[in-house]
Amino acid sequence: MLQDQIDKVFASQLKHKFTLKNTTAAYRISKLQAFKSVILVNKEKIEAAMLSDFGKAKLESDLTEILPVIAMINFYSKKLKKWMKPSKVKSPLLFTGTKNSVSYEAKGNCLIISPWNYPFQLSIYPVLTAFAAGNTVILKPSEYTPATNKIVTKLISEVFTPEEVTVIEGEVVASNLLLEKPFDHIFFTGSTAVGKIVMEKASKHLASVALELGGKSPVVIGADYSMELAAKNLAWGKYVNSGQTCVAPDYILLPKGKRDLFVKAFIASLKDMYNGEYENNKDFCRIITPRHGERLKQLSDDAVSKGATLLYGGELFSNGKMMPTLLGDVNKDMLVMQDEIFGSVLPIVE
């Protein structure tokens, strides 16, 4: 039973947190290096899992999921010993004759609720960060990425004991049960609406929170900047992961009279990246679920029905991929300009 599993794991980590707080840098680094080893051994399985979950290409998985984690492990392994040492500070006049320092302590029991859009990186990155700081961790990954969750659970179990790090899967019920527990710290990545719920739950136990939430991320292009270079860079930044990135360009602001030049260059960049083929292109991943795809299509259709111009794309394919979609003549009354898009639709505002 899920409740019993959560109770058992939480109790064991609660008991173990003081032990883990007092582990050495050498112990924590050895675990980080062990995890890097299992990543490298299982690299092809990680890539296959993300291909299964939403058609992410091998190169994209390497670039956006696996390599950032390995780079982080290398960096932490180099710096952790220094970070754990107390840092000396000057004594204020009131305490003349004393020696003062700042000591860094682990938070304790941590809950990490990770999102689906980068299911490996955004699960493993905070887990290893929390562990390196001396915390126990319960990871609750998204239910939308079952294949990646399976390999993440496998790798974690090979390196960490359940008292150190445990993965608990499930849908919203699992998250709600976990949020009732008195964690010392909660790290959540996801929507603003759910972030408010997480903060409310955490407040009951005075738990600290780190909320990495979504939002609209505009890009401003200056009048003296190359439209061709901007288009080339933004085509990649927007359509890596099919726009399902929290810091992807949400809409473009550019000088009046520059739209046609920008759109032409943007479409050319897309065709250069994907050869003008999206539905069956193995380098262009799909939208995570049919429901998410329909939401994006509705954003586009709503804008067009209210006077927006469809400049490119607009088609949602049966295999879950959505063609890059450029919209012009948008206004604040359109849904696409009110909520985070998080997908293939890109409004352009002069």
N, C-alpha and C positions, 0 to 999 in steps of 0.2 A: 504494500500500500504506500502511496506517495507520501502521505503525512508521516508514516512511521519511518520511511527512508530519510526524510528531511530532519525529523527529530533526532534520529540516531547520528547522522552526519554532523549536525550542528552541535550536539552535545560532545562528540569526540573532538571536534575542532576547538570548541570552547575550552576544553580541558587541556588541549595541546598548545594553545596560543602563547602561553608564557614560555614554554620550551622553545618554540620557534622564534620568539622575540629575541632570545639569547643565543641563537646560533651565530657562528662566525661567518665572516665574509667568505672564507675558503669553502665552507660547507655550501653556502648559497651559490657561489660561482660554480662549484662542481655540479650542482643540479642544473644550472643554466647551460653549461657545456654538454651535459648529458642530453638535455632536451634538443640542443642543436644537432647532436649526433643522430637522434631518432628522427628529426625532421629530414636530414639528408638521406637517411636510409629509406624513409617512406615518402620521399618527394613525389614520385610518380603516383602513389596512392592518393596523396593530397590533391594533386592536379586532377586526377580522375574523379575525385569526390566533387570538386567544384564544377567540373564539366557536367556531372550528373545532376547537380542541384540547379544550375541555371546556365549551362552551356558556356562557361567561361573558358576561353582559350588557354592553352598551356603557357604561352609566353605572358599573357596578362596575369595569370595566377602567380607566375614566378615574380613578375615585376611589382604587383600590387599586394600580394599576400605573403609569399614565402620569404623573399629577399629582405623586406623591411624587418621581419622578425629576426632573421639571422643577423642583420646589421645591429639591431637593438641588443641582442645577446652579446655580440662582440664588444659593443660600447659599454654595457653594464659590467661585463667581466673585467674590463680595463679600469673602470672608475669606482666600482662598488666599495672597495677597501677604503679608499679616500673618503667617499661619501659617509661611511659609517663612523668615521672618527669624529669625536667632539671638536668643535671649532672654537678657538679662543676668542674672547671679546674683551674690550677694554673695561676696566672697573670704573663705575661712576664715582664721583667725588664722595658720595655718601658712604660708599663701601671701600674706601681707601685701605689698602693693605690686604685685600682679598684677591683671590684668583677666580675668574669667572669664565664659563664656557657654555656653549649650546650643545646639548646632546640630542641626537635624533632617535626617536623611538617608533616602533611599528604601531600602526593603528590597532591591530588585533584581528578580529574576525571580519573578513570582507566578503561581500556579495557582489558579484559582477554579472550584470545582465547585458548580454552582447546582442548586436543586431545581425540581420541576415545578409546585408549587402557586401560585406567583406568578412565572411564567416570564419575564416582562419585567422587573419591578421587581427581583427577586432575582438577576437576571443583570447588568443594567445598573448598578444601584446600586453593587455592589462593584467592577465594572470601572472605572467612572468615579472612584470613590474611590481605587483603587490607582493609576490613571494620574495623577490630580491630585497624588498624593504622589511622582510621578516613577518609577513602576515599569513594567516591561513586563508584559504579561498574556497568559496563555492561558486562555480560558474554555471549560469543558466543561459545556454545558447538559444537562438531562435529556432522555433519548430519548423520554419520554412526551409531549412537546410539540413535534412536528416543525414545525407551521405557525409557531409563535412563534419557534422556533430559526431558521427561514429568514429571517424579517424582522429578527431580531436580527443575524444574520450580515450581511445586506445593509446595515443601518445602520452597523455597525461598520466594514465595508470602505469605506464612503463617507467616513468621517472619519479613520480611523487607518490607518497603514501596517502590514503584517504584522509588522514588527519591533517595533511598539508594542503592538498588540492583535490577537490571532488567535482565532477560534472553531474548536474541533475537536469535531465531533459523533461520536456512537457510543454503544454500550451499555457494559456494565461492563468489557469488554475495553479500551476506550479509556481509561477511568479508571485501570485497572491499569497500562497502559503509561505514562501520564502520571505516575503516582505513583512510578514507578521513576526518574524524572529528579530530579537534584539542585536542586530549586527553592530559592530563598531563603525563600519564604513560601508557605503554602497556606491558602486560605480555603475552608471547606467548610460547606455548609448541608444538613442532612438528619438521618437517624436516628442514635441513639446507637451502635447496632451498627456502622454504617459509619464513624462518627466515630472509633471505636477503631482501625479498620483504617487510616484516614488518618493518625492520630497515630503508629501503629507504623511506617508507611512513611516518614513525615517524619523520624522519629527516626534513621533510617539515614543521613540527610544533615545532621542537626542543623538542619533547617529549622524555623523558627517556624511555629506554626499558629494559626488562629482558627477555632474550631468553634462553629457555631450549631446546637445540637442540639435535638431534640424532647424532650418530657416531659409529665407530667400537670400541668395548670394548674388548680388548684381555685379556686373563687370562694366566699368566705365572706360571707353576708348577715346583718347584725346584726338583733337582735330589734326594734330601734326604727326600722329602715329600711323605707321603703315597698315592699311586695312588688310593687305595680303598676309603680312606676318601675324597680325592679330587673329585673323581667320584661321590660319594654320595652327596656331597654338591653342585657340579655343575649341577647334574641332576635336582635338585630342582630349583636352581637359573636360569637355562636355560628354563625349561619347565613349570614353573608357568606362567599362562596366555599364554601358548603355545609359549613362547619366544617373545611375543609381549610387550617387556619391554625395555625402552631406555638404562637401565644399565644391561641388560641380557648379559651373556658371548657371545661375537660375534664369537670368534674363540679361540682355545686352543693352547698354545705353551708349548711343553713338551720335555724332554730330548730324544735324539735318543735311540732307543731300548726299550722305555717304552710304545709305542703306543698300542701294543696288550694287555698288562696288563691293561692299562687305559680303552681301549674300552670294554674289557670283564667286568670290574668292572662297567663301565658306563651303559652298557646294563642291567646288573644285577640290578642296582639301579632303572632303568626305569621300569623293570618288577616288581620290588618290589613295586614301587609307583602305577603302573597302571595295575598290574596283566597281563601284556603282551597284553592288549586289549586297543586300542586307538579309533577305529572308533565309538564304541558305549559306551565308558566309560564316565560316567556323571561327572567325576572329571577332564576330559581333555577337555578344551574348544576348540572351533573351531576358525579358522582364520576369521577375521572380515567380509570380503566380498569375493565372488568368485574371483574377480580381484586380491586381495591381495594373495589369495591362489595360483593362477596361476603364479604370480610373483615369489613366493617361489619355486614352482615346476620348473620353468624355470631356476632359479639360480642353482638348483641341477642338472638339465639335462645339462646345459651349462658346468658345471664343469666336469661332467662325459664324455661329448663329447670331452673335451680338455685334458683328461688323468687322471682325479681324480678317486679315488677308492670309490665306494659306500660301506661303511662299515656296514650300518644298515639303514633300513627304505626306504624312497624315495617316498612313496605312498601318493597321495592326494585323499582323499575319497570324495564321492559324497555329503556328508552332510557338507562339508566345513572344516573338520578336516584334518590335515596333520600329518602323522606318524613322530615321531622324526627321523631325518635324519642325520647320521654321515658321513662325507666325509674325506678321507685321500688323500695324495699325491696332495694337492692343490698348486697352484702357483698364482702369482700376475696377470697373464693374464686372469684369470677366474673372471667372474662378481661377484661371491660370495665373493671374496677377495678385491673387489673394493668399493662396496656400503654397507651400513648398512643392515644387514639381516632382523632383526625384525620379527623373526618367528622361525619355527621349524628346520631349517637347522643349523648344527654346524660343521664347518671345524676343523680338527685337524692337527696341523703342528708340525713335529718333528724338 
